[in-house]
Amino acid sequence: MALDQSEYLSMLFVEANGARIPAIGLGTWELRGRTCARLVEQAMRLGYRHIDTAQVYENEREVGEGLRASRIRRDDVFVTTKVWTNHFRAARSRAIHQGEPDQAAADRSRSVACCTGPIRRCRWRRRWARWRMFKELGMARHIGVSNFTVALIDEAVAACPEPLVCDQVEYHPYLDQIKVREACARHGMALVAYSPVARGRIKNDATLARIGRVHGKTTAQICLRWLVQQNVSAIPRTSRIERLSENIDIFDFALSEEEMAEIFRMGSAKARLTDFGFAPKWD
């Protein structure tokens, strides 16, 4: 019997150190106010069960409002938030996760809290002990990292008393992240891809368009399918409700080995779209 789209989505997860991360999620960077809450609610109704937010997005409250409005059981939803590097002191972190008026999510129970790194030469064990507190107090089910290189992943895994479940990094066909993906796999972690459609730059890509015509799919759908077939979880961001349906309509076809290899050949280490002043030396 044919499965509907939400059933396809519910079947596909990335398993990582005890976490089951839905393969496709909704990124909420730059979404604000009612628009954010409405998109989260609609995404839930379409079958999404994975939402990504962060303190610096300033929309955790709206994400919580959208989740409540959808009436989907909270235990069925995987929500990621990210703690900024200057919020690592224990008192500051505790205040944020217990609910500051300007930043607290309406639903405080995160599936995973990510360290948005890297932390320059930090005292790893002391910092991770503070993160362990989040789990012990029921503020997060899992702990992860973001923007960690291979070397930083290895250091963090060695120092953290809790298993890390993911590294959230920029990943799309133009950016080669094979080394990071392999490091994550070696430690049982998931790679979660932000900017998975290269901020829309793949829209007119000739290679992706040609492959898309074979399968009757858009370039974005080909891109997301390429990621999912690597056991990567992708969190495309959109402000358009019609794109929500398009982005999860990727579970009724598969790319061939030749198509996967052709897309891999598009990548390089110099196609990064997101960088910042305290960035590590990227792989």
TITIVEX-456803 format. One record per residue (C-alpha): residue number from 1; residue in one letter; x, y, z. Coordinates in nm, 4 decimals. Example, Ala and Ser with C-alpha at 12.3 -4.5 7.8 and 13.67 -1.06 7.14 Angstrom:
// residues 2
   nr  rest         u         v         w
    1     A    1.2300   -0.4500    0.7800
    2     S    1.3670   -0.1060    0.7140
//
This chain:
// residues 283
   nr  rest         u         v         w
    1     M    0.0000    0.0000    0.0000
    2     A    0.1255    0.3473   -0.0854
    3     L    0.2287    0.5604    0.2091
    4     D    0.1322    0.9242    0.2393
    5     Q    0.4018    1.1888    0.2816
    6     S    0.3863    1.2090    0.6612
    7     E    0.4239    0.8317    0.6854
    8     Y    0.7291    0.8392    0.4598
    9     L    0.8801    1.1085    0.6801
   10     S    0.8123    0.9199    1.0017
   11     M    1.0042    0.6201    0.8678
   12     L    1.3269    0.8095    0.8061
   13     F    1.5547    0.9021    1.0915
   14     V    1.9253    0.9406    1.1509
   15     E    2.0254    0.7285    1.4504
   16     A    2.2955    0.8899    1.6648
   17     N    2.4087    0.7837    2.0134
   18     G    2.0568    0.7189    2.1350
   19     A    1.8883    1.0023    1.9439
   20     R    1.6505    0.9511    1.6507
   21     I    1.6766    1.2653    1.4412
   22     P    1.4197    1.3118    1.1625
   23     A    1.5945    1.3292    0.8259
   24     I    1.4270    1.6554    0.7222
   25     G    1.3607    1.9494    0.9521
   26     L    1.2694    2.3147    0.9339
   27     G    1.5392    2.5770    0.9869
   28     T    1.4088    2.9006    1.1393
   29     W    1.7008    3.1413    1.0951
   30     E    1.5682    3.4954    1.0249
   31     L    1.2059    3.3910    1.0897
   32     R    1.0347    3.6223    1.3362
   33     G    0.7045    3.6828    1.5097
   34     R    0.3791    3.5478    1.3753
   35     T    0.5451    3.4351    1.0509
   36     C    0.7723    3.2024    1.2465
   37     A    0.4941    3.0591    1.4621
   38     R    0.2684    3.0087    1.1583
   39     L    0.5383    2.8284    0.9579
   40     V    0.6254    2.5994    1.2484
   41     E    0.2588    2.5139    1.3011
   42     Q    0.2057    2.4431    0.9306
   43     A    0.5234    2.2371    0.9098
   44     M    0.3980    2.0180    1.1933
   45     R    0.0665    1.9676    1.0155
   46     L    0.2495    1.8639    0.6958
   47     G    0.4481    1.5954    0.8740
   48     Y    0.7644    1.7689    0.9924
   49     R    0.8908    1.6494    1.3299
   50     H    1.2234    1.8352    1.3434
   51     I    1.2590    2.2088    1.4146
   52     D    1.5852    2.4022    1.4487
   53     T    1.6242    2.7299    1.6379
   54     A    1.8916    2.9138    1.8400
   55     Q    1.9269    3.1830    2.1016
   56     V    2.0718    3.4278    1.8511
   57     Y    1.7725    3.3761    1.6184
   58     E    1.5551    3.5420    1.8859
   59     N    1.2576    3.3252    1.7931
   60     E    1.2571    3.0402    2.0468
   61     R    0.9310    3.1690    2.1962
   62     E    0.7603    3.1758    1.8554
   63     V    0.8835    2.8241    1.7791
   64     G    0.7197    2.7099    2.1020
   65     E    0.3964    2.8882    2.0104
   66     G    0.3869    2.7135    1.6740
   67     L    0.4484    2.3754    1.8333
   68     R    0.1655    2.4241    2.0821
   69     A   -0.0729    2.5451    1.8130
   70     S   -0.0073    2.2335    1.6030
   71     R   -0.1282    2.0104    1.8910
   72     I    0.1390    1.7532    1.8031
   73     R    0.2623    1.5631    2.1077
   74     R    0.5848    1.7233    2.2288
   75     D    0.7540    1.3846    2.2678
   76     D    0.7063    1.3287    1.8942
   77     V    0.9014    1.6420    1.7946
   78     F    1.2779    1.6869    1.7773
   79     V    1.3683    2.0481    1.8623
   80     T    1.7237    2.1813    1.8477
   81     T    1.8428    2.5055    2.0010
   82     K    2.1964    2.6407    2.0124
   83     V    2.3770    2.8209    2.2938
   84     W    2.6077    3.1020    2.1868
   85     T    2.9730    3.0939    2.2890
   86     N    2.9476    3.3842    2.5382
   87     H    2.6636    3.2120    2.7249
   88     F    2.8701    2.9298    2.8645
   89     R    2.9095    3.0431    3.2215
   90     A    2.6986    2.8257    3.4431
   91     A    2.4789    3.1034    3.5860
   92     R    2.4136    3.2520    3.2430
   93     S    2.3343    2.9139    3.0880
   94     R    2.1028    2.8204    3.3727
   95     A    1.9129    3.1486    3.3407
   96     I    1.8680    3.1035    2.9673
   97     H    1.7396    2.7493    2.9933
   98     Q    1.5083    2.8216    3.2857
   99     G    1.3553    3.1074    3.0962
  100     E    1.4636    3.4662    3.0499
  101     P    1.1724    3.6900    2.9478
  102     D    1.3253    3.7908    2.6142
  103     Q    1.4659    3.4548    2.5025
  104     A    1.2811    3.1675    2.6662
  105     A    1.0981    2.9282    2.4355
  106     A    0.7330    2.8690    2.5159
  107     D    0.8255    2.5018    2.5422
  108     R    1.1502    2.4655    2.7361
  109     S    1.2064    2.0950    2.6752
  110     R    1.4603    2.0795    2.3923
  111     S    1.5481    1.7542    2.2195
  112     V    1.9066    1.8658    2.1764
  113     A    2.1024    2.1659    2.2999
  114     C    2.4017    2.2436    2.0801
  115     C    2.7220    2.4220    2.1667
  116     T    2.7670    2.6770    1.8885
  117     G    3.1414    2.6626    1.8684
  118     P    3.4166    2.6487    1.8628
  119     I    3.5282    2.7514    2.2102
  120     R    3.8828    2.8750    2.1921
  121     R    4.1078    2.6530    2.3997
  122     C    3.8389    2.6166    2.6592
  123     R    3.8634    2.3870    2.9552
  124     W    3.6583    2.1193    2.7894
  125     R    3.5770    1.9035    3.0877
  126     R    3.4533    2.1937    3.2998
  127     R    3.2372    2.3261    3.0179
  128     W    3.0841    1.9883    2.9367
  129     A    3.0063    1.9277    3.3029
  130     R    2.7824    2.2356    3.2856
  131     W    2.6109    2.0961    2.9780
  132     R    2.5516    1.7693    3.1577
  133     M    2.3458    1.9719    3.4039
  134     F    2.0988    2.0544    3.1245
  135     K    2.0188    1.6859    3.0796
  136     E    2.0045    1.6128    3.4513
  137     L    1.7528    1.8946    3.5026
  138     G    1.5419    1.7791    3.2089
  139     M    1.6201    2.0880    2.9988
  140     A    1.7481    1.8835    2.7063
  141     R    1.7339    1.5195    2.6025
  142     H    2.0678    1.5260    2.4205
  143     I    2.3792    1.7379    2.3712
  144     G    2.5385    1.8286    2.0387
  145     V    2.7776    2.0730    1.8766
  146     S    2.7737    2.3086    1.5805
  147     N    3.0466    2.4316    1.3459
  148     F    3.2981    2.1826    1.4846
  149     T    3.5844    2.0634    1.2647
  150     V    3.7253    1.7104    1.2716
  151     A    3.9864    1.8070    1.5317
  152     L    3.7290    1.9806    1.7515
  153     I    3.4921    1.6841    1.7283
  154     D    3.7679    1.4503    1.8442
  155     E    3.8567    1.6825    2.1357
  156     A    3.4951    1.7268    2.2414
  157     V    3.4129    1.3555    2.2298
  158     A    3.7187    1.2782    2.4426
  159     A    3.6248    1.5391    2.7033
  160     C    3.2439    1.5260    2.7193
  161     P    3.0963    1.2983    2.9883
  162     E    2.7800    1.2581    2.7787
  163     P    2.7619    1.1149    2.4245
  164     L    2.7346    1.3864    2.1618
  165     V    2.4598    1.3248    1.9088
  166     C    2.5326    1.5691    1.6268
  167     D    2.7494    1.8309    1.4634
  168     Q    2.5444    2.0935    1.2823
  169     V    2.7439    2.2416    0.9943
  170     E    2.6979    2.4038    0.6563
  171     Y    2.6648    2.1316    0.3936
  172     H    2.5385    2.1394    0.0356
  173     P    2.6593    2.0090   -0.3031
  174     Y    2.9050    2.2964   -0.3485
  175     L    3.0821    2.2448   -0.0129
  176     D    3.2846    1.9288    0.0481
  177     Q    3.2192    1.8089    0.4035
  178     I    3.3188    1.4450    0.3642
  179     K    3.5887    1.4661    0.6352
  180     V    3.3448    1.6050    0.8912
  181     R    3.0767    1.3565    0.7921
  182     E    3.3210    1.0677    0.8357
  183     A    3.4348    1.2018    1.1753
  184     C    3.0739    1.2174    1.2901
  185     A    3.0118    0.8617    1.1729
  186     R    3.3256    0.7403    1.3508
  187     H    3.1892    0.8729    1.6809
  188     G    2.8291    0.7629    1.6231
  189     M    2.7162    1.1224    1.5687
  190     A    2.4825    1.2628    1.3056
  191     L    2.5789    1.5385    1.0683
  192     V    2.2978    1.7948    1.0476
  193     A    2.3196    2.0173    0.7408
  194     Y    2.2263    2.3836    0.7589
  195     S    2.2055    2.5890    0.4372
  196     P    2.1440    2.2563    0.2589
  197     V    2.0292    2.4228   -0.0631
  198     A    2.3123    2.6775   -0.0532
  199     R    2.0716    2.9630    0.0282
  200     G    1.8899    2.9058   -0.2985
  201     R    2.1989    2.9138   -0.5178
  202     I    2.1262    2.5648   -0.6458
  203     K    1.7998    2.6808   -0.8066
  204     N    1.9428    2.7191   -1.1565
  205     D    2.2196    2.4600   -1.1330
  206     A    2.2344    2.2737   -1.4641
  207     T    2.3495    1.9419   -1.3190
  208     L    2.0839    1.9306   -1.0490
  209     A    1.8175    2.0460   -1.2950
  210     R    1.9074    1.7673   -1.5406
  211     I    1.8933    1.5031   -1.2665
  212     G    1.5680    1.6570   -1.1456
  213     R    1.4060    1.6155   -1.4870
  214     V    1.4810    1.2431   -1.4735
  215     H    1.2921    1.2085   -1.1452
  216     G    1.0327    1.4826   -1.1912
  217     K    1.1801    1.6802   -0.9014
  218     T    1.3117    2.0320   -0.8403
  219     T    1.6780    2.1150   -0.7883
  220     A    1.6107    2.1671   -0.4165
  221     Q    1.4519    1.8238   -0.3866
  222     I    1.7480    1.6610   -0.5639
  223     C    1.9847    1.8427   -0.3289
  224     L    1.7958    1.7338   -0.0158
  225     R    1.7654    1.3757   -0.1392
  226     W    2.1428    1.3686   -0.1979
  227     L    2.1975    1.4660    0.1661
  228     V    1.9442    1.2205    0.3081
  229     Q    2.0988    0.9331    0.1128
  230     Q    2.4258    1.0050    0.2951
  231     N    2.2467    0.9523    0.6284
  232     V    2.2595    1.3289    0.6840
  233     S    1.9741    1.5237    0.8429
  234     A    1.8940    1.8473    0.6564
  235     I    1.7208    2.1575    0.7944
  236     P    1.6259    2.3809    0.4986
  237     R    1.4999    2.7231    0.5974
  238     T    1.2060    2.8786    0.4157
  239     S    0.9651    3.1647    0.4775
  240     R    0.7147    3.0318    0.2208
  241     I    0.4521    2.7801    0.3221
  242     E    0.4419    2.6260   -0.0270
  243     R    0.8103    2.5366    0.0051
  244     L    0.7392    2.3313    0.3156
  245     S    0.5594    2.0680    0.1105
  246     E    0.8270    2.0686   -0.1595
  247     N    1.1103    2.0145    0.0874
  248     I    0.9650    1.6985    0.2404
  249     D    0.8473    1.5493   -0.0897
  250     I    1.1727    1.3589   -0.1351
  251     F    1.0915    1.0128   -0.0019
  252     D    0.9310    0.8604   -0.3109
  253     F    1.2467    0.8280   -0.5223
  254     A    1.6167    0.7546   -0.4909
  255     L    1.9256    0.8838   -0.6666
  256     S    2.1435    0.6302   -0.8462
  257     E    2.5058    0.5739   -0.7478
  258     E    2.6090    0.7575   -1.0630
  259     E    2.3881    1.0560   -0.9796
  260     M    2.5191    1.0675   -0.6237
  261     A    2.8794    1.0611   -0.7498
  262     E    2.8107    1.3337   -1.0030
  263     I    2.6766    1.5640   -0.7325
  264     F    2.9698    1.4838   -0.5044
  265     R    3.2051    1.6040   -0.7788
  266     M    3.0469    1.9503   -0.7587
  267     G    3.1906    2.0117   -0.4115
  268     S    3.5031    2.1933   -0.3010
  269     A    3.6470    2.3154    0.0282
  270     K    3.6267    2.6785   -0.0855
  271     A    3.2527    2.7158   -0.1382
  272     R    3.1602    2.8082    0.2171
  273     L    2.8744    3.0593    0.2508
  274     T    2.8839    3.1009    0.6291
  275     D    3.1946    3.2247    0.8088
  276     F    3.2610    3.4315    1.1195
  277     G    3.5434    3.6086    1.2947
  278     F    3.6160    3.3379    1.5505
  279     A    3.5810    3.0495    1.3038
  280     P    3.8206    2.7575    1.3349
  281     K    4.0531    2.6474    1.0592
  282     W    3.7964    2.4685    0.8459
  283     D    3.8648    2.1191    0.7130
//
